[in-house]
Amino acid sequence: MIIWIFFGILGFLIWLSITGAFFLEWLNWYEKLKEKKIYNKRKTIVGIFLTILFLAPVGWIIWIPIYWLTYGIHKWKAWFNEPEAFKKIKNKEKF
């Protein structure tokens, strides 16, 4: 469970850094437009929204495989370690 949280946070931070890099690049472009006085407030808001919208799947693409990999490892360990419930069932069948 703890490893899921760790990798979930790691995936989120990777997504955040990628989104942040694109957003900062976009802000740099926006500042250049402001200097030239050719920017539109509505287009700016739409640009920010689209930046976040299109980069959100990047977070899922990174996070989902990590989550399922750790989930799969957890299930694999549980299968080999035989949880207590399975041990109790086996003992009842023997008697």
Buried (B, 14 or more C-beta within 10 A) or exposed (E): EEEBEEBBEEBEEBBEEBBEEBBEEBBEEBEEEEEEEEBEEEEBEEBBEEBEEEBEEBBEEBBEEBBEEBEEEEEEEEEEEEEEEEEEEEEEEEE
